[in-house]
Amino acid sequence: MASEAAGRASADAAMSLTPLRAAVAGELAADAVPNSAGLRRPWHIGFDMARAVRQALNAEATAPFDISAWVGAQALQGPAGGLQGFAAVRDDRCGLALSDPPKFASAAVSGSHYQSFRRAKALGWALFRPHRQIFLLSSAHTGDDRVAGAFAAELLAPAEGIRRALATLETYDEDAALDVIASHFGVSPLTIRHQVDNQLVVLR
């Protein structure tokens, strides 16, 4: 069962969620109070949560993030039926039963990049909905999924870190530069592309 696998995986997470919950508490409280522009967009909440986590852990914007310490993972066997993973929180630790990458994924995305992003997305879910104990990860684009996806992208490959890296790779063509940056952060080039398009394009 996926839920049992996720529960077992939580025991492999070395770090408790407690300090991360404290780090994002202010962001979640701020989101509950509308300002003059109304509530923030889901992806803005995810970005801000990730920045709060990295700041609390003194993680430099240019430093890769080791998600394995915070989310244990076990592989799911058999067809996933569109399910990307099943996450569970046990004893304040997060675990993920991870499905195989989609068959259309490239070789670069099908391995560690795919697993890291799903782990980070599971962590985003766990922090954003602290009172829930189980989460389904899918390709749906609901509000909560957008929060978790944006959190994962910013946690693993911060926009500020990408901006600094691009400044040092001015002699590279864009695709090559994104490949280099993706390799550094341990994510797929598509994740870097989304970060550039969603957060950095206005700075060009």
C-alpha positions in Angstrom: 0.0 0.0 0.0 1.2 3.5 -0.8 0.2 4.9 2.6 2.3 2.2 4.3 5.3 2.8 2.1 5.1 6.6 2.8 4.9 5.9 6.5 7.9 3.7 6.4 9.8 6.3 4.3 9.2 9.0 6.9 11.5 7.0 9.3 14.3 7.6 6.7 14.0 11.4 7.1 16.8 12.5 9.4 15.3 15.9 10.2 12.1 16.9 12.1 9.7 19.3 10.4 9.5 21.4 13.5 12.0 24.1 12.6 10.7 24.4 9.1 7.1 24.8 10.4 8.3 27.6 12.6 10.1 29.2 9.6 7.0 29.4 7.4 4.5 30.2 10.2 4.8 33.9 9.5 4.2 33.5 5.8 1.1 31.4 6.4 -0.2 33.8 8.9 0.3 36.7 6.5 -1.6 34.9 3.8 -4.6 34.6 6.0 -5.0 38.4 6.2 -6.0 40.1 2.9 -4.1 43.2 2.0 -5.0 46.0 -0.4 -4.3 43.7 -3.3 -6.2 40.7 -1.9 -4.7 37.3 -1.0 -1.4 36.3 -2.6 -1.3 34.0 -5.6 -0.6 30.4 -4.7 2.8 30.4 -6.4 3.8 33.5 -4.5 3.0 31.7 -1.2 5.2 28.8 -2.3 8.1 31.0 -3.3 8.0 32.9 0.0 7.7 29.7 2.0 10.8 28.3 0.3 12.8 31.5 0.9 11.8 31.5 4.6 13.0 27.9 4.9 16.3 28.5 3.2 16.8 31.7 5.3 16.1 29.8 8.5 18.6 27.1 7.6 21.2 29.7 6.5 21.3 28.2 3.0 22.9 30.5 0.5 20.9 31.2 -2.6 23.7 29.7 -4.8 23.9 26.5 -2.7 22.2 23.2 -3.7 19.6 21.9 -1.2 19.8 18.3 0.2 16.1 17.4 0.3 16.8 13.8 1.3 17.4 14.9 4.9 13.9 16.3 5.2 11.9 13.8 3.2 12.5 10.0 3.1 11.4 8.2 0.0 10.5 4.7 -1.1 9.6 3.5 -4.6 6.1 2.5 -5.5 5.8 -0.7 -7.5 3.3 -1.2 -10.4 1.3 1.3 -12.4 0.7 4.7 -10.7 -2.4 5.7 -12.7 -1.2 9.3 -13.0 -0.2 9.5 -9.3 3.2 11.1 -8.8 3.5 10.1 -5.2 1.9 9.6 -1.8 3.3 11.5 1.1 2.7 11.0 4.8 3.8 12.8 8.0 4.7 10.5 10.9 6.3 11.6 14.2 6.9 15.0 12.6 8.9 13.6 9.7 7.8 13.4 6.1 8.0 10.4 3.9 7.1 9.9 0.2 6.1 6.8 -1.7 7.4 7.7 -5.1 6.0 6.5 -8.4 8.1 5.9 -11.5 8.7 8.9 -13.8 6.3 9.3 -16.6 7.4 7.4 -19.7 7.7 10.6 -21.7 10.3 12.1 -19.3 13.8 12.5 -20.6 16.6 10.5 -19.2 17.8 13.6 -17.3 14.5 14.1 -15.6 13.7 10.4 -14.9 16.3 9.9 -12.2 17.5 11.9 -9.3 16.0 15.2 -10.6 12.5 13.7 -10.7 12.8 12.3 -7.2 14.3 15.5 -5.7 11.5 17.7 -7.1 8.8 15.3 -5.9 10.4 15.2 -2.4 10.5 18.9 -2.3 6.9 19.1 -3.4 5.8 16.7 -0.7 7.7 18.9 1.8 5.8 22.0 0.5 2.5 20.2 1.0 3.4 19.2 4.6 4.4 22.7 5.6 1.5 24.4 3.8 -1.1 22.1 5.4 0.4 21.2 8.8 -2.7 19.6 10.2 -2.9 17.0 7.4 -1.1 13.7 7.7 -1.4 12.4 4.1 -1.1 14.0 0.7 -1.5 12.8 -2.8 0.9 14.2 -5.4 -0.5 14.4 -8.9 -0.1 16.5 -12.0 -3.3 18.5 -11.1 -2.8 22.3 -11.0 -5.1 23.2 -8.1 -4.2 26.0 -5.7 -2.4 23.8 -3.2 -0.5 22.0 -5.9 0.7 25.3 -7.2 1.9 26.3 -3.8 3.8 23.0 -3.4 5.2 23.1 -6.9 6.4 26.7 -6.5 7.9 25.8 -3.1 9.8 22.9 -4.6 11.3 25.0 -7.5 12.4 27.8 -5.2 13.7 25.6 -2.5 15.9 23.5 -4.9 16.9 26.3 -7.3 16.3 29.8 -5.9 15.6 32.5 -8.4 18.3 34.7 -6.8 20.9 31.9 -7.2 19.9 31.4 -10.8 20.2 35.2 -11.4 23.7 35.2 -10.0 24.7 32.2 -12.0 23.4 33.6 -15.3 25.5 36.7 -14.7 28.6 34.6 -14.6 27.6 32.6 -17.8 27.1 35.5 -20.1 29.3 34.0 -22.8 27.1 30.8 -22.9 24.0 30.6 -25.1 20.9 30.4 -23.0 20.2 26.7 -23.3 23.7 25.8 -22.4 23.7 28.2 -19.4 20.4 26.7 -18.1 21.9 23.2 -18.4 24.9 24.2 -16.4 22.8 25.8 -13.7 20.4 22.8 -13.6 23.4 20.5 -13.1 24.7 22.7 -10.2 21.3 22.7 -8.4 20.5 19.0 -9.2 17.2 19.8 -10.9 16.0 19.5 -14.5 16.7 22.3 -17.0 12.9 22.6 -17.2 12.7 23.6 -13.6 15.4 26.3 -14.2 13.4 27.5 -17.3 10.2 27.8 -15.3 12.1 29.8 -12.6 13.5 32.1 -15.2 10.2 32.6 -16.9 8.2 33.0 -13.7 10.5 35.1 -11.6 13.4 36.5 -13.6 12.0 37.4 -16.9 10.8 40.8 -15.6 14.4 41.6 -14.7 15.7 41.2 -18.2 
